[in-house]
Amino acid sequence: MKHSRISVEDPKSLGFDPDRLEKIVPAMQAFVDDQRLPNIVTLVARKGRVAHLHAYGVQSLETGKEVSSGTLFRLYSNTKPLAAVAMLILFERGILTPDDPVSRFVPELSDLPVVKPDGTLEKSKRDINIRDCLTNFTSLMVTDSQHSALGLPWHYHEEYRKTLETLGWIGSETSKRVSNSPRHYQNGFPPINSPECMAAIAKIPLADHPGRKYVYHAGFPILGAVLEAAAGKDMGQFFKEEIFEPLGMIDSDFYVNQEKVHRFPPCYIAKKIDGKAQLVLQESVETSEKVTGPRVNFGIGGDMGGVVSTITDYARFGQMLLNGGELEGARILGRKTVDLMLANHSGDKIISKLGAGSYFGLGVSVYHGENAKPRISSRGTYGWGGMAGTMYFADPKEHLLGLCFTQVVDAQIIPKNNYYETFQRLVYQALE
């Protein structure tokens, strides 16, 4: 799988019916033509070779610049599989295990109390561990966009507010920190670094005992702090040295360098305005923290957009996992460690975000098919997606990799905007 000079091979030689695979193109183009999406880039690989790569629409609705396979996408939560691989690299080196308490590396997160329904506290049965964070079963309190804890008895809100105000996240200190910045970050809140984030989390009790309550994403900022403490370097440096450079992911980083800004698109969001769903600008290139800095928030779980990457770069990462941890001589993980990543780590819990028939591995969901309606994908198919529409799946049985990238948050608000389901269906129907 060559990089930006990637060659698309004869689909027939890879087990596809070329005419049927070509159906992807008009189907995806229709989503752009109907103004349901500004852009899409799709890639299909089988047996480590690319059978399809196509770009549709414009990188920017404002400028009309065309999208391409070199466009840089905010991965958001599709950073989570990368985070899982980073933790497993440390596991292989004997630095940590999935069952290690996070307090081993972040001491302030030890002995967090659990709030009971009556508002009183009890001692937690154990500390949050690394597996809890990777599978979203930390039982941490969810926070809303204004950074106030939801579900907390009222007397905890004031303490939480004071903590964030002291850290400069809200209140009078915010204006001082933002005044020296080129933009207001995330609804006016400046980015905080990992130690500050841990200090805030440590101030509030858990909603339940660790391992019991599903809370999507909340544990990934903790994993970032664990990674930095365990590896002795910041997340950006670790990802670059241990994943991006070995895999030849030359366009992947947490931030966008000036020489690549022309390939970085705005991010859009679907909203209903006067009763009609439409695309509106969420973040421009000029005001994006990915461009302006200050490069302190690495978003290991997708915060602030997570990693920025091209579809061809991310395909290299996906192919590495599909190969059992190796790509073109660069071994990132051992084969059995990849098996561990894809094993069932959430047990028999039914997870609303996944639905019946799937479980959480480490950083990915895996389709097992039990007690669920059949799907066109094979059992064992895994993958994940990002908030702005960067979706990917890998089917080990078919040696198949599929990626479908766009930059729209809440795209499902627009009627009939099932672009990813359409893409996946058309990939499978083309197999001979």
C-alpha positions as CSV (number, residue, x, y, z in Angstrom):
1,M,0.0,0.0,0.0
2,K,2.0,3.0,-1.3
3,H,1.4,6.4,0.2
4,S,0.4,9.7,-1.4
5,R,1.7,8.3,-4.7
6,I,-0.8,5.5,-4.1
7,S,-1.7,3.4,-7.1
8,V,-5.2,2.0,-7.6
9,E,-5.0,-1.5,-8.9
10,D,-7.4,-3.5,-11.1
11,P,-10.4,-4.3,-8.9
12,K,-10.9,-7.6,-10.7
13,S,-7.5,-8.9,-9.6
14,L,-8.5,-8.2,-6.0
15,G,-11.8,-10.1,-6.2
16,F,-14.2,-7.2,-7.0
17,D,-16.6,-6.9,-9.9
18,P,-15.3,-3.6,-11.4
19,D,-18.7,-2.5,-12.7
20,R,-20.4,-3.1,-9.3
21,L,-17.5,-1.4,-7.4
22,E,-17.9,1.6,-9.7
23,K,-21.4,2.1,-8.3
24,I,-19.8,3.8,-5.3
25,V,-19.0,6.8,-7.4
26,P,-22.4,8.0,-8.5
27,A,-23.9,7.1,-5.2
28,M,-21.5,9.2,-3.2
29,Q,-21.6,12.0,-5.8
30,A,-25.4,12.2,-5.2
31,F,-24.9,13.1,-1.5
32,V,-22.7,16.1,-2.7
33,D,-25.0,17.1,-5.6
34,D,-28.0,17.2,-3.3
35,Q,-26.1,19.4,-0.8
36,R,-26.3,16.8,2.0
37,L,-22.5,16.8,2.3
38,P,-19.8,19.3,1.0
39,N,-17.3,16.5,0.3
40,I,-16.5,12.8,0.6
41,V,-13.4,10.8,0.0
42,T,-13.7,7.0,-0.3
43,L,-11.1,4.3,-0.3
44,V,-11.4,0.5,-0.6
45,A,-8.5,-1.9,-0.2
46,R,-8.3,-5.7,-0.3
47,K,-5.4,-7.9,0.5
48,G,-3.3,-4.8,1.2
49,R,-3.9,-3.3,-2.2
50,V,-6.1,-0.4,-3.1
51,A,-9.0,-1.1,-5.5
52,H,-10.9,2.2,-5.2
53,L,-10.0,5.8,-4.3
54,H,-12.2,8.7,-5.2
55,A,-12.9,12.3,-4.1
56,Y,-16.2,14.1,-4.4
57,G,-17.2,17.7,-3.9
58,V,-15.3,20.7,-2.5
59,Q,-12.9,21.0,0.4
60,S,-14.6,24.4,1.2
61,L,-18.1,25.6,0.3
62,E,-16.8,29.2,0.8
63,T,-13.9,28.9,-1.7
64,G,-15.0,26.1,-4.0
65,K,-11.6,24.4,-3.7
66,E,-11.9,20.8,-4.7
67,V,-11.4,18.0,-2.2
68,S,-8.8,15.4,-2.8
69,S,-7.2,12.3,-1.4
70,G,-4.6,14.6,0.2
71,T,-7.2,16.6,2.1
72,L,-6.5,16.7,5.9
73,F,-9.4,15.6,8.0
74,R,-10.1,16.1,11.7
75,L,-10.5,12.5,12.9
76,Y,-12.2,13.3,16.2
77,S,-13.0,9.9,17.8
78,N,-11.3,8.0,15.0
79,T,-8.2,9.0,17.1
80,K,-9.4,6.4,19.7
81,P,-8.1,3.3,17.8
82,L,-4.7,5.1,17.5
83,A,-4.9,5.7,21.3
84,A,-5.5,2.0,21.9
85,V,-2.5,1.1,19.8
86,A,-0.4,3.6,21.8
87,M,-1.4,2.0,25.1
88,L,-0.8,-1.5,23.7
89,I,2.7,-0.5,22.6
90,L,3.4,0.3,26.3
91,F,1.8,-3.0,27.3
92,E,4.1,-4.9,25.1
93,R,7.1,-3.2,26.7
94,G,6.0,-4.1,30.2
95,I,5.3,-0.6,31.2
96,L,1.6,-1.0,32.0
97,T,-1.3,-3.5,31.6
98,P,-5.0,-2.9,30.8
99,D,-5.9,-3.7,34.4
100,D,-3.5,-1.2,36.0
101,P,-5.3,1.5,37.9
102,V,-4.9,4.9,36.3
103,S,-3.9,6.2,39.7
104,R,-0.6,4.4,39.3
105,F,0.3,7.1,36.8
106,V,-2.1,9.9,37.8
107,P,-2.2,9.7,41.7
108,E,-4.9,12.3,42.1
109,L,-7.4,9.9,40.6
110,S,-7.1,7.4,43.4
111,D,-10.0,6.6,45.7
112,L,-12.5,8.7,43.9
113,P,-15.8,8.5,45.8
114,V,-19.1,7.3,44.3
115,V,-22.2,9.4,44.7
116,K,-25.3,7.5,45.7
117,P,-28.9,8.4,44.6
118,D,-29.5,10.2,47.9
119,G,-26.5,12.4,47.3
120,T,-24.3,10.8,50.0
121,L,-20.9,9.3,49.1
122,E,-19.5,5.9,49.4
123,K,-16.0,4.5,48.8
124,S,-15.5,3.0,45.3
125,K,-14.8,-0.7,45.2
126,R,-11.7,-0.1,43.1
127,D,-10.0,2.7,41.1
128,I,-10.7,3.3,37.4
129,N,-8.3,1.2,35.3
130,I,-6.9,1.5,31.8
131,R,-9.4,-1.0,30.4
132,D,-12.3,1.0,31.8
133,C,-11.1,4.0,29.9
134,L,-10.5,2.2,26.6
135,T,-14.0,0.6,26.7
136,N,-15.9,3.7,28.1
137,F,-16.9,2.1,31.4
138,T,-15.2,4.6,33.7
139,S,-18.5,5.7,35.5
140,L,-17.2,9.2,35.3
141,M,-19.8,12.0,35.5
142,V,-20.7,13.4,32.0
143,T,-20.2,17.1,31.5
144,D,-22.2,19.4,29.2
145,S,-20.9,22.0,26.9
146,Q,-20.7,24.6,29.7
147,H,-18.5,22.3,31.7
148,S,-20.9,21.8,34.6
149,A,-21.3,18.3,35.9
150,L,-24.6,16.6,35.0
151,G,-26.3,14.3,37.4
152,L,-24.5,15.7,40.5
153,P,-26.2,16.7,43.6
154,W,-26.3,20.5,43.6
155,H,-23.7,21.1,46.3
156,Y,-21.1,19.6,44.1
157,H,-21.7,22.0,41.3
158,E,-20.2,24.9,43.1
159,E,-17.0,23.1,44.0
160,Y,-16.6,21.9,40.4
161,R,-17.2,25.4,39.1
162,K,-14.6,26.9,41.4
163,T,-12.1,24.3,40.4
164,L,-12.5,25.1,36.7
165,E,-12.5,28.8,37.4
166,T,-9.2,28.5,39.3
167,L,-7.8,26.6,36.4
168,G,-8.9,29.4,34.0
169,W,-11.5,27.2,32.2
170,I,-14.4,29.4,33.1
171,G,-14.9,32.8,34.8
172,S,-12.7,35.9,35.0
173,E,-9.4,34.1,34.3
174,T,-10.7,32.9,31.0
175,S,-10.6,36.3,29.4
176,K,-7.0,36.7,30.5
177,R,-5.9,33.5,28.9
178,V,-8.0,33.9,25.8
179,S,-6.9,37.6,25.3
180,N,-3.4,36.4,24.2
181,S,-4.8,33.8,21.9
182,P,-5.9,34.2,18.2
183,R,-9.3,32.8,18.9
184,H,-11.8,31.7,21.5
185,Y,-11.6,27.9,21.9
186,Q,-14.7,25.7,22.0
187,N,-17.5,28.2,22.9
188,G,-15.0,30.6,24.6
189,F,-13.1,28.1,26.7
190,P,-9.4,28.0,26.2
191,P,-7.6,24.6,26.0
192,I,-6.3,23.2,29.2
193,N,-3.3,20.9,29.5
194,S,-3.4,17.3,30.8
195,P,-2.5,18.0,34.4
196,E,-5.2,20.7,34.6
197,C,-7.8,18.3,33.2
198,M,-6.9,15.6,35.8
199,A,-7.2,18.2,38.6
200,A,-10.7,19.0,37.5
201,I,-11.8,15.3,37.1
202,A,-10.4,14.6,40.6
203,K,-12.8,17.1,42.2
204,I,-16.0,15.3,41.3
205,P,-17.3,11.9,42.5
206,L,-18.1,8.9,40.2
207,A,-21.7,8.2,39.0
208,D,-21.2,4.5,39.9
209,H,-18.4,2.1,40.7
210,P,-15.7,1.8,37.9
211,G,-16.5,-0.8,35.3
212,R,-20.3,-0.4,35.7
213,K,-21.5,2.7,34.0
214,Y,-21.0,3.4,30.3
215,V,-19.9,7.0,29.7
216,Y,-18.7,7.5,26.1
217,H,-15.3,9.2,25.7
218,A,-14.8,10.4,29.3
219,G,-11.9,8.2,30.1
220,F,-9.7,9.1,27.1
221,P,-8.4,12.4,28.5
222,I,-7.2,10.2,31.4
223,L,-5.4,7.9,29.0
224,G,-3.6,10.9,27.6
225,A,-2.2,11.7,31.1
226,V,-1.4,8.0,31.7
227,L,0.5,7.8,28.3
228,E,2.6,10.9,29.0
229,A,3.5,9.8,32.5
230,A,4.3,6.2,31.4
231,A,6.2,7.1,28.3
232,G,7.9,10.2,29.6
233,K,7.0,12.3,26.6
234,D,4.0,14.2,25.3
235,M,1.4,12.5,23.2
236,G,2.3,14.2,20.0
237,Q,5.9,13.1,20.2
238,F,4.9,9.5,21.1
239,F,2.4,9.2,18.3
240,K,4.9,10.6,15.8
241,E,7.8,8.3,16.9
242,E,5.9,5.1,17.5
243,I,3.1,5.1,15.0
244,F,3.2,7.9,12.3
245,E,6.8,7.7,11.3
246,P,7.2,3.9,11.2
247,L,4.0,3.6,9.2
248,G,4.9,6.4,6.7
249,M,1.9,8.4,7.8
250,I,3.6,11.6,6.6
251,D,0.4,13.8,6.8
252,S,-0.8,12.8,10.3
253,D,-0.4,15.0,13.4
254,F,-2.4,16.7,16.1
255,Y,-1.9,20.1,14.4
256,V,-1.5,21.4,10.9
257,N,1.8,22.9,9.7
258,Q,1.6,26.1,7.7
259,E,2.8,24.4,4.5
260,K,-0.2,22.1,4.6
261,V,-2.9,24.6,5.6
262,H,-4.1,24.7,2.0
263,R,-5.2,21.0,2.3
264,F,-7.1,21.6,5.6
265,P,-10.8,22.1,5.2
266,P,-13.4,24.0,7.3
267,C,-15.6,21.8,9.4
268,Y,-19.4,22.0,8.9
269,I,-22.4,21.1,11.0
270,A,-25.9,20.2,10.0
271,K,-28.6,22.3,11.7
272,K,-32.2,22.9,11.3
273,I,-32.8,26.6,10.4
274,D,-36.4,27.7,9.9
275,G,-37.4,24.1,9.9
276,K,-35.0,23.1,7.1
277,A,-31.9,21.0,7.7
278,Q,-28.8,22.6,6.1
279,L,-25.0,22.8,6.3
280,V,-23.5,25.7,8.2
281,L,-19.9,26.5,9.0
282,Q,-18.8,25.2,12.4
283,E,-15.1,26.0,12.3
284,S,-13.1,27.9,9.7
285,V,-9.5,27.1,8.8
286,E,-8.4,30.5,10.0
287,T,-9.8,30.1,13.5
288,S,-9.1,26.4,14.0
289,E,-6.9,25.5,16.9
290,K,-5.4,22.9,14.6
291,V,-3.8,25.9,12.8
292,T,-3.4,28.6,15.4
293,G,-2.1,26.6,18.3
294,P,-1.1,26.9,21.1
295,R,-0.4,23.1,20.6
296,V,-1.0,22.0,24.2
297,N,-4.1,19.9,23.7
298,F,-3.4,16.6,22.0
299,G,-6.9,15.1,22.3
300,I,-5.9,11.4,22.4
301,G,-9.6,10.5,22.3
302,G,-10.6,13.1,19.8
303,D,-11.0,16.3,21.8
304,M,-10.5,19.5,19.7
305,G,-10.7,17.3,16.6
306,G,-8.1,14.8,17.7
307,V,-5.5,13.7,15.1
308,V,-5.6,15.3,11.6
309,S,-4.9,12.9,8.8
310,T,-5.5,12.0,5.2
311,I,-7.6,9.0,4.1
312,T,-4.5,7.4,2.6
313,D,-2.6,7.8,5.9
314,Y,-5.3,6.4,7.9
315,A,-5.6,3.5,5.5
316,R,-2.0,2.6,6.3
317,F,-2.9,2.5,10.0
318,G,-6.0,0.4,9.3
319,Q,-4.0,-2.0,7.0
320,M,-1.4,-2.4,9.8
321,L,-4.0,-3.7,12.1
322,L,-5.6,-5.9,9.4
323,N,-2.2,-7.4,8.8
324,G,-1.8,-8.3,12.5
325,G,0.3,-5.4,13.6
326,E,2.7,-4.9,10.7
327,L,2.9,-2.9,7.5
328,E,5.7,-3.1,4.9
329,G,8.3,-4.3,7.4
330,A,7.3,-1.9,10.2
331,R,5.9,-3.9,13.1
332,I,3.9,-1.8,15.5
333,L,2.2,-4.5,17.5
334,G,2.6,-8.3,17.8
335,R,-0.1,-10.4,16.2
336,K,-1.4,-11.7,19.5
337,T,-1.6,-8.1,20.8
338,V,-3.9,-7.2,17.9
339,D,-6.0,-10.2,18.9
340,L,-6.2,-8.8,22.4
341,M,-7.2,-5.4,21.0
342,L,-10.1,-7.0,19.1
343,A,-11.2,-9.3,21.9
344,N,-14.4,-8.8,23.8
345,H,-13.6,-6.4,26.7
346,S,-17.2,-5.3,27.4
347,G,-18.6,-8.7,28.2
348,D,-22.3,-9.3,27.6
349,K,-23.3,-5.6,28.2
350,I,-25.7,-4.2,25.7
351,I,-24.2,-0.8,24.7
352,S,-26.7,1.7,23.3
353,K,-24.1,3.3,21.0
354,L,-23.3,-0.1,19.4
355,G,-26.7,-1.9,19.6
356,A,-27.1,-5.7,19.8
357,G,-24.5,-7.9,18.1
358,S,-21.4,-5.8,18.9
359,Y,-18.9,-5.4,21.7
360,F,-16.1,-3.0,22.6
361,G,-12.6,-4.2,21.9
362,L,-9.9,-1.7,22.9
363,G,-10.6,1.6,21.0
364,V,-12.8,-0.1,18.4
365,S,-16.2,-1.8,18.2
366,V,-16.4,-5.4,16.9
367,Y,-19.4,-7.1,15.3
368,H,-20.0,-10.6,16.7
369,G,-23.6,-11.1,15.5
370,E,-25.0,-12.9,18.5
371,N,-28.6,-12.1,19.3
372,A,-28.8,-9.6,16.5
373,K,-30.2,-9.3,13.0
374,P,-27.7,-10.4,10.3
375,R,-25.5,-7.8,8.6
376,I,-23.8,-7.8,5.3
377,S,-20.4,-7.5,7.0
378,S,-18.7,-10.6,8.3
379,R,-18.6,-11.5,12.0
380,G,-15.4,-10.1,13.4
381,T,-15.6,-6.9,11.4
382,Y,-14.4,-4.0,13.4
383,G,-13.8,-0.2,13.2
384,W,-14.9,3.1,14.5
385,G,-15.8,6.7,13.4
386,G,-15.3,10.3,14.2
387,M,-17.8,13.0,15.1
388,A,-17.3,14.9,11.8
389,G,-17.8,11.8,9.6
390,T,-14.5,10.0,9.3
391,M,-15.7,6.4,9.2
392,Y,-13.7,3.1,8.7
393,F,-14.2,-0.6,8.9
394,A,-12.0,-3.7,8.5
395,D,-13.2,-7.2,7.7
396,P,-10.5,-9.8,8.5
397,K,-12.5,-12.6,6.9
398,E,-12.6,-10.8,3.5
399,H,-9.2,-9.1,4.0
400,L,-11.1,-5.9,3.3
401,L,-10.7,-2.3,4.4
402,G,-13.1,0.5,3.7
403,L,-12.8,4.2,4.6
404,C,-15.3,7.0,4.0
405,F,-14.3,10.5,5.1
406,T,-16.1,13.9,5.3
407,Q,-16.2,16.9,7.6
408,V,-19.7,17.4,8.8
409,V,-20.9,17.1,12.5
410,D,-24.4,15.8,13.0
411,A,-24.8,14.9,9.3
412,Q,-27.7,12.6,10.2
413,I,-29.9,15.7,10.9
414,I,-30.2,16.1,7.1
415,P,-32.8,13.6,5.7
416,K,-31.5,10.5,3.8
417,N,-27.9,11.3,4.7
418,N,-26.9,7.7,5.2
419,Y,-23.7,8.0,3.2
420,Y,-21.6,5.6,5.2
421,E,-24.2,2.8,5.2
422,T,-24.6,3.3,1.5
423,F,-20.8,3.1,1.0
424,Q,-20.4,0.0,3.1
425,R,-23.3,-1.8,1.3
426,L,-21.8,-1.0,-2.1
427,V,-18.4,-2.2,-1.1
428,Y,-19.8,-5.6,-0.1
429,Q,-22.1,-6.0,-3.0
430,A,-19.1,-5.7,-5.3
431,L,-17.2,-8.7,-3.9
432,E,-17.1,-11.7,-6.3
